[in-house]
């Protein structure tokens, strides 16, 4: 069984929170405002709540098959053919999400900070950093996420608090935006915004406290939901609807408005620092998860030999979307909707099949004893 390093509980939670929340630094708030209008901050609460229900199913599978990853569980429950198809769904979700996030981060840095630098050069730097971080392994990635977590939390709180003087609370109304039914519809439809919680299912054999995986996932989802909802609430009050749906880099734009006296301004520099660190960690986690899924599917003893191929293919495919709005739409309208089938519905089917197999085996044992 392929196993790389040992991961503690705090590191696993921090890495999962990073994985789930880093999309705040790109166009995710803009997409939430498009479907939620003035109630954009409510949509992620519903999405992450739905994701938490889906993760409970994943945790139930992991508890039935200890010391096995979600890839190996699929083959154990459904056989090599259907198990491989399930793993291909996980692989497609993480690979597509990582590619599109890399394109969005690179395009954002290129447009907002380095307009004279070719996009290919910016993306190449991100790919290089990602390859190095993935090569160092899961322990390095998760510990980096854990060590950087206080910095990220303090900076986010700092930016949100200093943005409050620019906020107009009247922009929250109507409180339910397009209506409760539409909020629930879009929240459930885009529940794959919490899909990265499947990361815990991939690294389950590496967890020191594998019996606490349910707690890890639920804590990570709850923390991310609070951060995301708060950040979106600040965003829609600083840039009232419909202006907020035309802001391509919400977090960066909010940070440029902060002005506290003549000696305290341009704090967007601190935001950019946060931005780049978060982007590198998220891309590293995404590439690591993708590579690990592929390695487990191929039954490789180590994942590093296939890392260069994954990096080259990912770098090439990142240029397929002609521009960042297209990449954003692909991520939000396809990956974050259809992705729910792979990361939540497929594990539910596997759990049902596992229960049926156990019930059938129990019936046979009772028949033999009788």
C-alpha positions in Angstrom: 0.0 0.0 0.0 1.3 3.4 -1.0 1.9 5.5 2.1 4.0 8.7 2.3 4.6 10.2 5.7 2.5 10.6 8.8 0.1 13.5 9.3 -1.2 14.8 12.7 -4.7 15.9 13.5 -3.9 19.7 13.6 -1.9 19.6 10.4 -4.7 17.7 8.6 -7.3 20.2 9.7 -5.2 23.2 8.8 -4.4 21.8 5.3 -8.1 21.0 4.7 -9.1 24.5 5.7 -6.5 25.9 3.3 -7.8 23.6 0.6 -11.4 24.7 1.1 -10.9 28.4 1.7 -8.2 29.6 -0.7 -10.8 30.1 -3.4 -11.7 33.2 -1.5 -8.7 34.9 -3.0 -9.8 34.5 -6.6 -13.2 34.9 -8.2 -15.2 32.7 -5.9 -16.9 35.7 -4.1 -17.9 37.2 -7.5 -19.6 33.9 -8.5 -21.4 33.7 -5.1 -22.7 37.2 -5.7 -23.9 36.2 -9.1 -26.2 33.5 -7.8 -27.0 34.9 -4.3 -27.2 38.7 -5.1 -27.4 40.6 -1.8 -27.5 37.2 0.1 -24.3 35.9 -1.4 -22.9 35.3 2.1 -25.8 32.8 2.8 -25.1 30.5 -0.2 -21.7 29.1 1.1 -23.4 28.3 4.4 -25.8 26.0 2.6 -23.1 24.6 0.3 -20.8 23.7 3.1 -23.7 22.3 5.1 -24.5 20.0 2.2 -20.9 19.2 1.9 -20.8 18.2 5.6 -23.6 15.7 5.0 -21.6 14.3 2.1 -18.5 14.1 4.2 -20.3 12.1 6.9 -20.9 9.4 4.2 -17.2 9.5 3.3 -16.3 9.2 7.0 -18.6 6.2 7.4 -16.8 4.4 4.6 -13.4 5.2 6.1 -14.6 3.9 9.4 -15.7 0.6 7.8 -12.4 0.1 6.1 -9.6 1.4 8.4 -6.1 2.1 7.0 -7.5 2.3 3.5 -7.8 5.3 1.3 -11.1 6.1 -0.6 -9.4 4.8 -3.8 -8.7 1.4 -2.3 -12.1 1.3 -0.6 -13.8 1.8 -4.0 -12.0 -1.2 -5.5 -12.7 -3.3 -2.4 -16.4 -2.6 -2.4 -17.2 -2.3 -6.1 -14.5 -4.4 -7.7 -11.6 -3.3 -9.9 -13.7 -2.0 -12.8 -16.3 0.1 -11.0 -13.8 1.0 -8.3 -11.5 2.4 -11.0 -14.4 4.4 -12.6 -15.1 5.9 -9.1 -11.4 6.8 -8.7 -11.4 8.4 -12.2 -14.2 10.7 -10.9 -12.1 11.7 -7.9 -9.1 12.2 -10.2 -11.0 14.3 -12.7 -12.4 16.6 -9.9 -9.1 17.3 -8.3 -7.1 17.6 -11.5 -9.7 20.0 -13.1 -10.0 22.1 -10.0 -6.3 22.4 -9.6 -5.7 23.3 -13.2 -8.4 26.0 -13.2 -7.3 27.5 -9.8 -3.7 27.6 -11.2 -5.0 29.5 -14.2 -7.0 31.9 -12.1 -4.2 32.6 -9.6 -1.6 33.1 -12.4 -3.9 35.4 -14.4 -4.7 37.4 -11.3 -1.1 37.9 -10.4 -0.2 38.7 -14.0 -3.0 41.2 -14.4 -3.0 42.9 -11.0 0.7 42.8 -10.1 2.9 41.9 -13.0 1.1 43.2 -16.2 4.3 43.2 -18.3 5.2 39.6 -17.4 4.0 36.9 -19.7 1.3 34.7 -18.3 3.3 31.6 -19.2 6.2 32.8 -17.1 4.0 33.5 -14.0 2.3 30.1 -14.4 5.7 28.4 -14.8 6.8 29.8 -11.4 3.6 28.5 -9.8 4.1 25.1 -11.4 7.8 24.9 -10.2 6.8 25.8 -6.6 4.0 23.2 -6.8 6.3 20.5 -8.0 8.9 21.2 -5.3 6.2 21.2 -2.5 4.6 18.0 -3.8 8.0 16.3 -4.1 8.8 17.1 -0.5 5.7 15.1 0.5 2.5 15.3 2.6 4.3 16.0 5.9 6.0 19.1 4.5 2.8 20.4 2.9 0.5 19.9 5.9 3.1 21.3 8.3 3.5 24.4 6.1 -0.3 24.8 6.1 -0.3 24.5 9.9 2.5 27.0 10.5 1.0 29.5 8.1 -2.5 29.2 9.4 -2.1 31.8 12.2 -0.7 34.3 9.7 -3.6 33.8 7.4 -6.2 34.0 10.1 -4.8 37.2 11.6 -4.4 38.8 8.2 -8.0 38.0 7.2 -9.4 39.3 10.4 -7.2 42.4 10.1 -8.4 43.1 6.6 -12.1 42.4 7.3 -12.1 44.7 10.4 -10.3 47.5 8.6 -12.8 47.2 5.7 -15.8 47.9 8.0 -15.6 51.7 7.7 -16.2 51.2 3.9 -19.2 48.9 4.4 -22.8 49.9 3.9 -25.0 47.6 5.9 -28.1 48.6 3.8 -26.5 46.6 1.0 -27.5 43.4 2.8 -31.1 44.0 2.0 -33.2 42.3 0.8 -31.8 39.8 3.3 -32.7 36.7 1.3 -31.6 38.1 -2.0 -33.4 36.1 -4.8 -35.5 34.2 -2.3 -34.9 31.3 0.1 -35.8 28.6 -2.5 -33.2 29.9 -4.9 -30.6 30.2 -2.2 -31.1 26.6 -1.2 -31.1 25.5 -4.9 -27.8 27.2 -5.7 -26.3 26.2 -2.3 -27.0 22.5 -2.9 -26.2 22.6 -6.6 -22.7 24.1 -5.9 -22.0 21.8 -2.9 -18.8 20.7 -4.6 -17.2 24.0 -3.3 -16.7 21.7 -0.2 -15.4 18.9 -2.4 -11.8 19.3 -1.4 -12.7 17.7 1.9 -12.3 14.4 0.0 -8.6 15.2 0.6 -8.9 13.5 4.0 -10.2 10.4 2.3 -7.2 10.2 0.1 -4.7 10.7 2.9 -6.6 8.5 5.4 -3.8 5.8 5.7 -1.3 8.5 6.6 -3.3 10.0 9.4 -1.9 9.4 12.9 -5.4 9.6 14.4 -7.4 8.0 11.6 -10.3 7.4 14.0 -10.8 11.1 14.3 -11.2 11.7 10.5 -14.9 12.6 11.0 -14.1 15.3 13.5 -11.3 16.6 11.3 -13.6 17.1 8.3 -16.5 18.6 10.2 -14.2 21.1 12.0 -12.5 22.1 8.7 -15.8 22.6 7.0 -17.3 24.6 9.9 -14.2 26.9 10.1 -14.2 27.4 6.4 -17.9 28.2 6.3 -17.5 30.9 9.0 -14.5 32.5 7.2 -16.2 32.3 3.8 -19.5 33.7 4.9 -17.8 36.5 6.8 -15.6 37.5 3.9 -18.6 37.5 1.5 -20.6 39.6 3.9 -17.9 42.2 4.0 -17.6 42.0 0.2 -21.3 42.6 -0.6 -21.5 45.5 1.9 -18.3 47.2 0.6 -19.3 46.7 -3.1 -23.1 46.6 -3.1 -25.0 44.6 -5.6 -24.9 44.8 -8.6 -21.4 46.3 -8.5 -20.0 43.2 -6.7 -20.6 40.9 -9.7 -18.3 43.0 -11.8 -15.3 42.9 -9.4 -12.9 40.2 -10.8 -10.5 40.2 -7.8 -12.8 40.8 -4.8 -10.3 40.3 -2.0 -7.6 42.4 -3.6 -10.0 45.2 -4.4 -11.3 45.3 -0.8 -7.8 45.6 0.5 -7.0 48.6 -1.7 -9.8 50.6 -0.1 -8.4 50.4 3.4 -7.2 53.8 4.6 -6.6 54.5 8.3 -4.9 57.9 8.5 -2.2 59.2 6.2 0.5 56.9 7.7 -1.5 53.6 7.4 -2.5 52.8 3.8 -1.6 50.4 0.9 -2.2 47.3 3.1 -3.0 45.5 -0.1 0.8 44.6 -0.1 0.1 42.4 3.0 -2.9 40.9 1.2 -0.7 40.0 -1.9 1.8 38.3 0.5 -1.1 36.3 1.9 -2.5 35.7 -1.5 0.7 34.1 -2.9 1.3 31.9 0.1 -2.3 30.6 0.0 -2.1 30.0 -3.7 1.1 28.0 -3.4 -0.2 25.9 -0.6 -3.5 25.2 -2.3 -1.9 24.3 -5.6 0.5 22.0 -3.7 -2.3 20.2 -2.0 -4.3 19.9 -5.2 -1.4 18.5 -7.2 -0.4 16.1 -4.3 -4.0 14.8 -4.1 -4.2 14.3 -7.8 -0.9 12.5 -8.0 -1.7 10.3 -5.0 -5.0 9.2 -6.5 -3.3 8.4 -9.8 -0.5 6.5 -8.0 -3.0 4.5 -6.0 -5.0 3.6 -9.1 -1.8 2.4 -10.8 -0.7 0.6 -7.6 2.6 2.3 -7.7 4.9 2.0 -4.6 5.8 5.7 -4.8 4.1 8.7 -6.5 7.2 10.9 -7.4 8.0 9.3 -10.7 4.7 10.4 -12.2 4.9 13.9 -10.8 6.7 15.5 -13.8 4.1 14.1 -16.2 1.2 15.4 -14.1 2.9 18.9 -13.9 3.5 19.1 -17.7 0.0 18.0 -18.5 -1.5 20.4 -16.0 0.6 23.3 -17.2 -0.5 22.6 -20.8 -4.2 22.2 -20.0 -4.3 25.4 -18.0 -4.0 27.3 -21.3 -7.1 25.7 -22.8 -9.5 28.3 -21.4 -9.0 31.5 -23.6 -9.3 33.9 -20.6 -9.9 33.9 -16.9 -13.7 34.6 -17.0 -14.0 31.3 -19.0 -11.8 29.5 -16.5 -14.0 30.9 -13.7 -17.2 29.8 -15.3 -15.8 26.3 -16.0 -14.8 26.0 -12.4 -18.0 27.3 -10.8 -20.6 26.0 -13.3 -19.1 22.6 -14.2 -16.5 21.5 -11.7 -18.4 22.8 -8.6 -21.7 21.3 -9.8 -20.9 18.0 -11.5 -18.0 17.5 -9.1 -20.6 16.7 -6.3 -21.4 13.5 -8.2 -17.8 12.3 -7.9 -17.0 13.4 -4.3 -20.4 12.9 -2.6 -22.8 10.7 -4.6 -20.3 8.1 -5.6 -19.2 7.5 -1.9 -22.9 7.2 -1.0 -23.4 4.5 -3.6 -20.3 2.7 -2.3 -21.5 2.9 1.2 -24.9 1.4 0.2 -23.2 -1.4 -1.7 -21.0 -2.1 1.3 -24.0 -2.3 3.6 -25.8 -4.7 1.2 -22.7 -6.9 1.0 -22.4 -7.0 4.7 -26.1 -7.8 5.1 -25.9 -10.6 2.5 -22.8 -12.1 4.3 -24.6 -11.9 7.6 -27.5 -13.8 6.2 -25.3 -16.5 4.8 -23.6 -16.9 8.2 -27.0 -17.2 10.0 -28.1 -19.8 7.4 -25.0 -21.9 7.9 -25.3 -21.7 11.7 -29.0 -22.8 11.5 
